[in-house]
Amino acid sequence: MNNTYRIDDGRQTLVLAATNARLPEVVYWGARLPADEDLGTLHAAHAIDVTGGMLDENPDLSLCPEASRSFPGQPGLILRDSDGTPLLPKFCLVDAEQTDTDLRLIFRDADNRLDLTCTFQSDTGTHVITCQTTLDADRPVHLHWLAAPVLPGPQQSDEMIDVSGRWCGEFQLARTPWSPGMRYRENRTGRTGHEHFPGLIVPCRGATNTQGEAYAFHYGWSGGHRMIAEELPDGRRQIQWGHAARMETEAATHFSTAPLYIAYSDSGLNGCAVAFQRHLRDRIVTWPKPKAPRPVHYNCWEAVYFDHKLPVLKDIAARAAALGAERFVLDDGWFGQRDDDTRSLSDWTVDARKYPDGLHPLIDHVHGLGMTFGIWFEPEMINEDSDIHRAHPDWVLGSEDQTLGRQQKALNMALPAVRDYLYDRMSAILHDHPIDYIKWDHNRVLPMPDASQTRGSYALLDRLRAEFPDVEIESCASGGGRIDFGIMQRTQRVWLSDSNDALERLRIQHDAALFLPMAVTGSHVGPRVCHTSGRTLDISFRAWVAAQRHMGFEMDPRELTAHEASVLAEVTSWWKHHRHWLQTADILRLDSPDPAVIAEQQLARYKDRFVVFAGKAATSTQIVPRPLRLTGLDPQARYRVSLINRDSAPRLSRGAPLLKSEALVVTGTYLMHHGVTLPWSFPERMWVLEGERL
């Protein structure tokens, strides 16, 4: 007897089918099927032929492909018994539980005394399906690899898009052609990593940002992960996600993958992006004040670094407030004997040399300016030159002679004593001061991958969140080194990159929007001369790039000229006026006909208004701009479109396009099929369009 199961979320359908009691395989994943589709027929139609040089029956590409059933590719489970003997499980169905949104399948290998459970949860609001696999044994076993439910790669795809990067160059999209064999990516740094963001998009042939079919995956785990995208000799394709191999260093009786989030789109890459943006914002992040607007952020790091002087900080805070800032964050340098990055990490007490009366005078001043107060911690790290390292060298993760990173080591977060110490120190600061925000940093990779390190960090975060539910937390790890849906279950903001170079940020933000919404993505106006690139950029460009996301400043406001201060205050005021709808808008990447232009459209939830940011990152090959097509609009509706920063057109823009003098009133059909014609501009400039449905 065959078993079939169907999962729907209103946009996509996932059909699982199994022969007899075997593990099921995905026999359909794509656009929503009619309610009366015969699943048994789909199972039979899914079978591929057999010819010379093949087995007499094709082994199933199941939710956990089994080597014991002659599967020719990478298996979904690799483990050893407690005595080290390799195990080759063969699972059979025990139970199936299904509701309108959830499916739970339980399998058992009676001979090896193992249970495997696969769960699926569909969300009709965000159109994301969440999948997870757990393994249970009746005695401790050693796990090498456990995949989340394994899914097929589409046959109509020529390439896959995964995400790499580096410090100050996060979210770089890498396109790899499908070919026989395996695309294998593994992050063994112990944190999510700049280098291997746990995301994958598989576009079907002809797909762009705005049209065509695409499939997307995100593995919600903040430790090392592994991705396998394999084309088998028979042409079938499988995609596996899980923790990095050998992450579980101890034998145990229970193992679990992180949640794997999947989405299908028939509206290009944007359909997947919007599903992930909404799911993260509306289902995963827990907001301390859900209805509060996102505050304009000021961080003092690039203004003072470690040189904390109370009169200077008060002056800077006053200037930031005058520009429109609503939150002041005191960054690294307030604790221990922290005069540079070589000492005092883990000595979480206020530095009496810099703050003889404690932090209260600064906090009172900040509150008097109408701003809230935030503070920087790097809890998981420790300097050798610190009181805690001298007292507890045994708390360090890794060997005594390990290579340092930024003059620091990592604390062993698996140790309860370490977590208790950090909780006591951090909670004391939070109890003693009216603090509503933590910038939580993580500035070095781990000396080895270890899943218990990530679970320990999660436990500390969970404990602090339970004690201080009104405190918002930002995930920062040398910028974007720990961004994933696992850490975002415990935090509300990410520091996308340590680069405040607006030109670099324009591209990073654009590509990160495939997974991240505006509400969680911090973006700051940096100093006139960027400290990571040495590039000098105009204040208008810096301000508008920051206004694309959760806006803030991170420079010394004393450097601003009167003109720069005026421009920054004006853009900040614009952002505050529109944030009530921008923070729930969908970010849609536009298909720019000019590679020099990076453009996106932020579309309101009810599609009644939008803003387009068209950033010119380089010199165009053609003389004047090509029309820029918009997306997601009502074809029959009429829209009023205004170029809100038309006054910034340079003198070399000598013509008279309509948008330079007045609003454009046209249909959605025109905007999506012809597009808007923008004025000429220099590189490193941004045009900003507002649109409203009439």
N, C-alpha and C positions, 0 to 999 in steps of 0.2 A: 504494500500500500504506500502511495506517495503522500507527502505532506506539503501543503502550500500555505504561505502567509503573505499578507499584504499590509503595507504601511503607507498612509497618505497624509499629506499636510496641506492639501488644497492646490499646490503647485506641482509637486513631484510625487511619484509613486515608486515604491521599492517593493519588488516581489521576490520572495524567497521560496525555494522549492527543494525538496529532498526526496531521494529514492529510499523507500522503506524508512528505517530509523537512522539513516546516515545524517551527518551534518549537512544543513542546507547550503545551497549556493544562491547568489543573486542572479536571477534569470531575467530581470528587467529592472532598470533604474533610469528614469527620465521623466518626460512630461506626464501629467496626471492621466491615468487610464480611465475609461468609462467604468462606472460602478459594476456593470454586468460582465466585464471581461472575464473569460474563462481561464483561470490560473493554471489549470491542468494542461490546457492546450499550450500556454506559454512555456510550461516546463518541457513539454515534448518538442516544441518548436525551437527551443534554445539549444538542443543537442547538436553538436557538430559531427560531421561524418568521420569515418575511420578509413584509412587507406594503408598502403604499404609502409612498412617501417614503424608502425604505431602499435600500441597495445590493442587488444580486441575491444576495449571500452576505454573511453577517455576518463581519467581520474577527475573527480569533481574539483573545481576551483571554489572550495567551500569557504564558510566564514572563518575556518581555521584549517587551511590545507594540511593534509596529513601525509607524512612520509610513509606511514604504514599502508596507505592505499595507493602507493606507487605514484604519488604526485610528483611531476618532473621539475617543479620549481622550488622556490624557497618555502619551507614549511612555516606554518603559523605558530608553532610551539616547539621549543627545544629545551629539554630539561634532563636532569639526572636524578637518580634515586638518592637516598640519604647516604648510601655507601659509594656513590660515584658512578653507578651503573647507568649508562644511557637508557632512556625510556622512549619507546615509540608508541604513543597512545593511539587507540582507535575508539572514537567516541560514538555512542548511540543515544538516541533521544530518550529522555526520561519524562519530561513534562514540558508543556507549552502553555503560557498564560498570555492572553491578549485582551486589551481594552480598545477603546476608540483611538487612543493615542500611543499606547505602550505595547511592546511585545517583549516577552521574557522566555528564552529557550534554555532548557537545562539538559545537559548531556553527561553521560557517565562512561568511563572505561572501568569495567568491573575488575578486569585482570590487574590493572595497575593502580586501582583504588583512587581514581581521580575524577573530579567533577569539573565540567567546563560550563560556564553560563554566559550567554550573549544577550544583551539588552539593547532595545531600540526605543527611543522616545521622540515622537514627532511634535512639532510646534506649528499650529495652523496660523499663528500670528506672525512669526518670523520666517517660516519656511526653511527651518533648519532641522535636521534629524540628528539626534545625539546617540552615539553607539558606544558600547563598552563591553569588555571581556574580563571575566574573573576566572581564576583557577583555584580549586581547593583540593587538598590531599589529606589523608588520614594520618600522615607522619611528615616530618620535615623533608622537603625535597629542594634541590638546587635548580634555580631557574636561570637559563641563559637568554631566552627570548620568548616573549608572549606578545602576539599581535592583537590589537583591537580588531573588531569584526572586519574581515578582509573583503574588499570590494573590487569589482572589475573595472579596468580602464576602458574607456569607450573605443570602439573599433574605428570610428569616423574621425579620429584625432591623429594629427601628424606630429604633435609636439606636446610637451608639458612645460609648465611655468612654475618653477620653485623659487625660493627666496634666499639670497645670500647677503653678504654685506661685510662691513668692518666698522670700527670706531669712526664716527663722523661721516659714515657712508652707509647707513643702514638701509634695509629694504631694497636691495638691488634685485631686479627680476632676471632670472636666468632661464633661457629657453633652450630646451634639450629635445632633439628629435627622438621619437620612439624608434627603437631598433631591436633586433633580437638580443636578448640579454637583459641586464639589470642596470637601472639608475639607482644607486645606493648612496644615501646621505645619512651620516651619523654625526651627532654632536656629542662629544665626550668632554666638554668643558665644565659640566656640572650645573650650568644655568642655561636658560633658553638660548642666549648667544646672539651676537651680531651676525655671526657667520652662517648660521643654519636656523632661520626662523621656521617653526614647525607648520608650514603652510604649503599647499600645492593647488594649482589650478590647471585643469586639463581642458583646453578649448577644443571644440570640434572644428573641422575644416571650415575656414572662412569666418570664424568668430572674431569680433572686435570688442572694444569696450561696450558698444551700444547694441550690437545685434549678433545673432547666432547662439548656438548652444555651448554651454560650459559646465564643468563639474568641479567642485572645490572641496578641499579638506583642510581642517585645522586640528592639530593635536594639542589639547589643553593641558600642558604639563610644563613646569618651570625648571625641570632638571634636564639631563641629556636625553635626546630622543633619536629615533632611527626611522628612516623612511625607505621603503623599497618600492620601486615601480618597475615591474618585470614583464617583458614580453616572452612568452613561452614558445618553444619550437613549433607548436601547433597554431600560433598566432594569437591565442588568448592573452589577455593582459591582467595582471593583478596589482593592487596597491595596498601595501601594508604600512601600519604605523604602530609604534610602541615605544617604551622606554629604551634607551640605548642598551645594547647587549651587555650582559654581566653587570647591570646596575644594582641588582639585588645581591649583596655580598654575603648574606647569611642564608642558610637553609631555613625554610618556613613552610607553614601549612596553607597559607593564603596569599595570593598575588592578584593584583588588579592592574589593568591598563588605566591610563587617564581617559577621560571622555574624548571621543573622536567626533568632531562636528562636521557634517557633510551637507552640501547644498547643490541643487541642480538649477540651472537657469536656461531659459529660452530667450533671454534679452541680453545676451553677451556677458562679458565679465562683470558688468554692473549688477546683473541680477544676483550673482553670488556675493558681490561686495555688499549690496544692500541687505541681504539676508544675514551676513555676518555682523555688519554694523548694528542692525536692529537687535539681533540676538544678544550681542555683547552688552549693549546699552540697556536693553529692556528686560533681559532675563538673567544675566550673569552678574553684572555690577550691582552691589547693594549700596544705595545712596544714603548717606546720613540724613540728608534733607532733600527728599526726592523732588519737591516742588520749587526748591530754591534755584535761582539763576546761577550759572557758572560765574564765579567772581573773576574780575581782572586781576592777574597775578603779578606780583613783583618779587623777584629773587635777587639777593644782593651779591651773589657769588662773583660775577664778572665786574662788579664795582669795587669790592674790597678784598676778595680772596680771604687770606687768613688774617689780614690786618684789621682787627675789630677795634674801633674806637667809638664810644658811645655818642659823642657829639656829631661825628661824621655820619653814623647810622641814623641818628635822629634827623639830620638834615636831608639825607637821601630819602628817608621815609616820607618826609613832608613833600619833597619834590615829586616822588612817585604818586602820592595821593593827589597832588594837584593835576597830574596828567590823567588821572582816572583810575589808578590802582585801588583795589578793594581788599587785597590780601598781601601781607608782607611776610616773606619767608627768610629767616636767618639761616644761612647755609653753613658749611663746614668752618670750624675754627672757634666755636663758642665754649669748648669743654677742655678738661684736662690741662695739658701744657701744649696745646695744639697750635704751634706757630708755623708748621709746614706739614707735608704729608708723610713724614717719617716717624711720627710719634703720637702716642696717646689714644689711638683708636681702641675702644672698649672701656676707656676711663670716662664714663658718662656722668660727670659732675661738672657744674658750671665753673669756668675758669675765673677765679677771684681776682686775678691780675687784670683781666680785661673788663670784668663785671664785678667790681668790689661790692656793689649793692645787689648783686644777682641780676637776673633778667627782667625783673619787674619794672624798673624804670623805662627800659626800652619798650616792653609790652604795653605799659600804660600810655606811653607816647603814641605808639601805633594805634591803640584803641581810641585815643583822643582824636586821631585823624580820621576816624571812621573806618579803619581797616581791621581785619582779623589778623591773627598771628600764627605763623607756621615755623617749624624748626626741622633741621637736618639731623638724621641719624644714619649710621652705617653699621647696623647691629651685628651682622654675621662676620665682621672682619676685626682683626686685631693687629696692632704693631708690636714688634719685639720690644721696642722702647715704650713700654706701657706698664703701669702698676699691675694690671691683671695678668699680663704675660709673665711677669716676674713671679707672681704668686701662683699661677696655674698654667705652666707650660704644657701640662697634660691635656688642657682643653683645646689645643690646636689640632686641626684636621691635617693629617699627612705627616711626613717625616720631619725630623728636626732640621735637616740640611736641605730642605726643599728650596727651589727657586722662588724668590719673593716676587710679588706683583705690586707695583706702586708702594714698595717698602712694607707690604703687609701680607699676612697669612689669613686663613679662614678659621673661624671657630667651628668646632664639631657640634653642629646643631642637633645631632642625634642624642647627645648627652642631656638628660633632664637637668643636671646641675647648671649647664651652660644656659639653657632656656630660662631657668628660674632666675639666674643672675641678671640676664638681659631684661627679663620682665620686671624685676624689682627696680633696676636702675631707670628704665624707660617709664614705668608707671609712676615712679617718684617724681620725675620731671613733669609728667602730664597732670598728676594730682596737685602739684605745687604751683602750676602756672596755667592761666587760661589760654590753652593752645588748641587750635581746631584743625591743624594740618601737620602731617609729617611727610617730609621728603625722605624716602627710604632708599638708600643707595647700596650698591654692591659692586665695588670697583676692581675686583680681580676674578679671574676664572678659578675654579677649584683645582687642587692638586691631583684629584682623581674623581671620576664620576661615581656617585653613590646616591641611590634613591632615598636613603634615610636622611640625607642632608636636606633634600627638598622637603620631605615630610616634616622634618624638625622646624624648618623655616615657616612652613604653613601653620604648624601648631602654635608658634609664637605669635604670628600675625592673628590667628583666630582668637587667641587668649586676649590679646590687646584690643581687638575689635569688640569682643564681648564686654570688656571692662570700660571701654571708651567708645561707645557706638556713634557718638557725634563727631569723632575725629576722622577727617578724611586722610587717606594715605596715597602718596604717589610712588609708583614703582620706577626706580631709576637704577640702571646698572651700567656705569660708564656711558650713560645715555640709554640707547635702546637695547641693551643686552639682556633684559628680562621682561619681555612683553609677550604675553600669551594669555589665553582664557583661564588658565589655572591660577596665575597670580592675580588676574583681574576679578576673580571671585572674592578676593580679599582687599582689593585696592580700587581706587576710583579715578586714577589719572596715571598716565605714563609720560615719562620724559623721553620723547621719541629719539632724540639725538643730542649729544653734547655740542653739535655744531649749531651755532646761532647764525651762520652764514645763510642769508635769505635765499641765495641762489641754490645752494645745496639743499636747503630745507624745502624749496619748491618741489623738487623731484622726490625727496624722501617722503614728504607728506602725500604726494600724489599716489605713489606706489603703496604706501601703508594703508591708504583708504580702501584697498581691496579687502581689508580685515577690520579696520578701526574707524569708529565714528568720531565726529568732531568733539563730542562732549568729554571724551577721555584723553584726547590728544593734545598735550601741552605744546605751545609754540610761542616763543618769546622774541621780542624785538631786541636784537643784540646791539653791541656798541658799533660806532661808525666804522672802526677797523676791527674786523672779526679776529678773535684771538686764536682760532684754530686754523684759519685759512690765510690770514693777512689781507683779505680782500676788503676794499672800501666800497660800500653800497649806499645808495640814496635812501634817505629816511622814509620816503613814500613807499618804495619797494619793500623795505624791511617791515614797515607797519602793515601793509596789505597782506604780505605772506603770513605774518603772525595772526592776522584777522581771519585767516582761513580755518583756524582751529581754536582750541581753548586759549584765548589770547593772554599774553603777559609781556612783561619787560624784564630784561636781564642785562642791564648796562648801568654805568654811572650816569644818572640823569644830570649831573653837574656839567657834563660835556656838551649838552645840547645847546645849539644856538636857539635864538628866539623863533626862527623859522622852523627848525626841526621840532621844537616843543609844540608849536602850533599845529603842525601836520600830525604829530603823534596823538595829541589830544583830540584832534578832529576824527581820526580813524578810530580811536578808542571809543569815542562817543557814538560813532556809527555802529560799532560792534555791540555796544551795550544796548543800543536802541533795537537791534535786530536779534539779539541772542535768544529771546524768548521762543522764536521759531527755529533759529539755526541749530540749537542744541538737540533738536529732534529731527532735523532735516536729513535726507539721504544725500550722500556725496556720490555724484555720478561723474565718472571720468569721461571726458569727451574725446572723440576721435578727431584729433587736430590734423588738418591736411598739411600743416607746416610743422616739421619735426622740431623747429626752434621754439614752438609755442606749446607750453604745458597748460592745459585748460581743464577746468572742472565746473560742474554745475551743481549747486546745492539746492535741492528741491524740497519745499515744505511738505509736511506729512499729507496735507489735503490737496497738494499740487496747485495751490492758488497763488503761489509766489515763488520766486527763485532768485538766486544770485549766481552770476558767472564770474569766475576769476580766470583771466587769460594772461598767464605770465610768460614773458618772452625771455627764454633762457640763453639764447645765442642769436647771432646774426642770421637772418633768413637768406635762403638762396635766391628767392624771387624778390622783386622790388617792393611790392605792396602786399598787405595781408590778404590771404585767401579767406573766403567766407567760412565762418565757424558754425557748424551745425550743432543745434541743441538737441536734447533728448527728453523723453518721459512726459511730454506735454499732451494736452488734449488737442487733437488735430483740428477740430472744428471751432475751438475757442479762440478769442482774440486776446492778445497780450500787449500791454504797454511795456516797452523795453527802453531803459534809460542808461546812458553812460554816465555814471555818477562822478567820475573823476576826469571829465572831459577837459577841465581847466589845466590839467597837467600835460596836455599834448605839447610836444616840443615844436620849435620853430620850423624844423624841417618837415613837419606835417602841414603842408600848405594847401591841401585840397579842402573840399567841403562835403564829406560824407554826412548824411543826415544826422547820425548819432552825435556829431560834434556840435550840433546846434539845437536839437530838439529830440523828444522821445519818438520811438518808432512804434506804430500800432499795426500789428500784422497777426495772421493766424498761426496757430501751432504748426500747421502743415508747412507753412513757409519757413518757420524757424528750424524745423527738423529736417526739411528736405533741401532748402537752399542755405539757410544760415544767416548770421549777422556779419556785416562787413565792418570791421573795426578800422580806426585810423592807424596810420603808420606810427611806429614808436621805435626808440632805441632799444637795444638789448637791456636786460636787467630792469625792466619796467613791467608794470601790471596794469591791465585794463580791468575795471570792475563794472559789471552790468547788473542792474536790478530789473526784475520783471514781475508783473502782476497780471493775473487773469481778470479781464474786464467782465 
